[in-house]
Amino acid sequence: MFRYIYTEFFKTIRSKYSIKFILAIVATFVLANLAMIAFRDYVYGTNDGTYGYNIIMFAGGFFWMPYYVTIFISDMVFGETYPDPFIKDRITKRLRRPHLYIGKLLTTFLMLIFYVAFAFIAFIGISTLFQLSTGTLSGAVVKDFAVNVMCAVPLLAAGCSLGMMALFCFERKLWAFVTFWVITIVVPRIVMLLGAEPISIALFKTIKDKVLLTPQFTTLQFFASRDVPQILISSAVYIIVSTLIGGYVFCRKRIDNLPADAGNSYKKRK
């Protein structure tokens, strides 16, 4: 299993998919800083509210955005075709279906940690470079932001697990992506709408406050609203449930004779 995870991790990290993802991260940070500069120089006219530390503070309110793209991390680990347990090599010859699923899921978590670490360093570095004229970032601001990032990791891991579940449940990736975004965007937004004022239906309010992951991203920005135990517990529940569902579907699926239009090149077992 460890050899399988090791192989999958380094295969994924060297892929073109991974490189494009890294470039997209860097481009996002550059654009965010350019938007801050444009706002300061051409709209607001002063530095007030546009210092280097402000962009770090603003970023804390947008941690839900990486959550919505965690399926791309799952997808790059999942691979271009649907995993076929009947294809065996020197790495997978002793692995059963549950091992294949857990191996890819754990690899996804490792990739997530890599991207989070890279994104943190890149964001601080790029922001420091672009905001030199407003003063360097203080250590206290960076430290607080690092704590927020670490608190967000379990929630992002739950997103990766949901993405892996969707990918293993559907042979067609289009359906997997649609299902993921319905689960992470559409359903939570409906529940949040029904649970908030002025509608404020008690059941949906409870689900919004105790069950959904999306609202918890907005609590990370401030120490008083951050609920670390709830983040850990809810993330663990999402990971366990999605793993059980995805693993069950994968173990029950006859994938040796998938339809030709599923985008797979597998041959029937003789």
N, C-alpha and C positions, 0 to 999 in steps of 0.2 A: 504493500500500500504506500509506504513512504517513498519508494522508488518511483511509483506511478505518479504521485503528487509532485515529486521533484522534476520528473520528466515533463509533465504537463505544464508546470509553472514556467520553466525556462523555455519551453516551446512557445508558450503564449507570450511571454515577455519580449521575445525576439520577433514576433509576428508583425506584419505590416499593420494589422488592425490595432495593435498596441501602440505602435509608433504614431499612427493617426490620432489615437485617443490622447496621447501625450501632447501632440501639437495642438489639438483642440483645447486642452486645458490651458496651455500657454497663451493661445490666442484669446481665450476668454478673459484672462487676467490682464493682458495688454489692453484689450478693448475697455475693460472696466476702469483702468487707470486713465486712458485717454478720455473717457467720458467724464471722469472727475476733473481732469485738466480743462476740458472744454467748458464744463459747467462753471468752473472758477474764472476762466479768462474771458469767456464770451457771454455768459448769462448772468452770473451772480456778481462778478466784478471785484470780489474781495476773497481773501483766504478763509473767512469765517465759515466753518462747517465743511471745509474742503482740505483740511490738513491731512498729513499722511495717516495719522491714527484714526481719522474719520472713516477712511475706506475700509480699514480693518473692522471697525465697529459696524459699518453697514453690511459687511460680508457675513457677520454673524446672524443676520436676519434672513439670509438666503440659503441656508443649509438644506432646505427642502429641494432645491434645484438639482444637486448631485443625486439625491434620492430617486428622482424620476429617470435618471440615466444609468442607474446601477445595472439595468438589464444588459447594457452594452458590455459591461465587464463579464457578466455571466455568459453572454453570447460568444465573446472571444475565447473563453475557456471551453465552452461547450463544443465549439468547432464548426466547420462548414457543413457537416452532414450529421444526421441523427446517429448517435452512438449505437453501434451494433455489437452486442456481447458475443456474437458468434465469430467475430473477427478477432483472432488471438495473435499476439506477438510475444516476444520474450518478456515484455513488461506486464502484459495483462493476462497471460495464460493461466494464472492461478486466481484471478479475480472474478468474482461473481457479480451479478447485476447490482446488488446493493453497494458493493465495493466500488464499482465504477461511478455510481451516483455520488457517494460520499467523497470519493477521491476528487471528482470535479468540483464539488461544493467547497471542500477545504482549499482547493487550489484557487477558487474564486475569492475566498476570504483572504488568502495570501496576496492575491493581486490587488484586492481592495486596500489592504494595508500599504502596499507599495505605492499605489496611486495617491492615497491620503497623505503619506509622508512626502511624496514628490510635490503634490499640490500645495502643501503647507510651505515647504521650502521655496518653491517657485513663487508663490503669492507674496510672501514676505520679501523675497529678493526683488521681484519686479516692482512691487509697491515702493520699496525703499529707493530704487533707482529712479522711478518716475516722480516721486514726491520729495526729492532732495531739496528743492527750493522751499519747502514748507517745514523742513526740519526732520531729523531722523526719528524712526519709530522708537518709542520707549520700551524698555524691557518688560515693564508691567503690562503694557497693552499686548505685546506679543505673547507673554505668558498666559494672560487671560484668554486670548484667542486660541492658544494651544489646548487649554482645558476644554473650551467649547468644541474644538475639533475632536478631541478624544471622546467626549460625551456623545458626539454624533456617530462615531464609528459603529456602535451596536445597532443603531437605527439603519445605517447604510448597509450593514451586514444582513439585516432582515430584508432589505430591498434586493440584495444579491440573491438571497435564498428564494424569494418570490420569483425573481427572474429565472433562476434555474428550474424551479418547479414548472413554470409556464413552458419553458423550452423542452423539458422532458415530457410534458403532457401532450404537446402538439408536434406533429411531424413538420407542419408548415410554420416557418418562423413568423410569418405575418400574423397568424392567429396567436402565437405566443406573445408577440409584442403588444398586440391589441388587448389581450387578456391582462397582461401585466399593467398596462396603463389604465385599464378599467378598474383594476383592483387598487392601484396606488393613487389615481387622480380622480376618476369619475365618481366612484362610490364614496370615498372620503369627502369630496366636495358636497355631494348631496346630503350626506349625514351631517356635515358641519353646517350646512344651510338650514336644515330642519332642526338642529339642536341649538342654534344661536338665536338671539333676538332679531326680529320680533316674534318669530314662530315658537322657538324654544319648547319643542316637544320633549318631555322628560326622558323618554327612552333614548332618543337620539342624542340628547345632551349628555347622558351617561356614557353612551358609546363614544361620543366625541372626546370626553374628558378622560376616559379610562381605557379605551380599546384602540382607537386610531393612533397610528404612528405620526401621520402628517402634522397634527397640531403640536406635537412634542418638539418639533424642530424650532418652532417659534419661541419655546421656553428656554432654549439653550443660551440665548443672548444675555440673559440676566441671571445673576446668582440666586436672587430671591424666587424666581419662577422655575428654576431648573430642578427637576425631580429625578435624580440619578437612579434611585431604586426602581421607579416606574419605568424608566427608559430601559434598564437592564432586564426587568421582568417581561415587559411587553415585547421587547425585541426577541428574547429567548422563546417566548410563546410562538411568535410569528415564524421564527426559524424552525422550531420543532414541528409545528403543524404543516408548514409548506414542504419540509423535507419528507414527512410521512406521506403526504399526498403525492408529491412528485416521484418519490421512490416506489410507492405502491403502483402507480400507473405504469412506470417504467418496467417494473418486475412482472406486471400482468400483461404487458403489450407484446403481441407477436410481431416483432420488428424484423424478422427474417424474410417476410414477404410483404413489405410495405408497398403501397401503390406507386407506380412509376412516376407519377406527377408530384410525389412528395419531396422531390429534390434529392433523392438518395440514389446511390449507385451500387446498392448491395445485390448480391446474387442469392437466389434461393438456396437453402441448404438441401443437399441431396439426401 
